[in-house]
Amino acid sequence: MVSALLCSQELNLAAWEPYVHSRATKAQSSERRWQRFMDNCRIRVTAIYVPLVLAALSGWNQQRLYLASDTTVLWDRFCMIHLSVVC
């Protein structure tokens, strides 16, 4: 499901469907499964993404790195932060 998020480049669960192989025949079944995944407290985001980011940035160790950030507030409750490397 993480790969579906990365491939679709969207937070919309319905956009993940083409990237996840499943025997589910209804879209609601897949979305419920993904929602359970998102609500799983045993998944440690930092354990997954910190090594990934460090590996991606390791090639820039002697160069100046430019970053761009953007924030979006969702439903007056969540703040989504996009951080991008400017090449």
RAUR-V899850 format. One record per pair of residues at least 24 apart in sequence whose C-alpha atoms are under 7 Angstrom apart, sorted by the first residue. I is the first residue (numbers start at 1). J is the second residue. D is the distance in whole Angstrom. If there is no record, write none. Layout:
i j d
I J D
I J D
This chain:
none
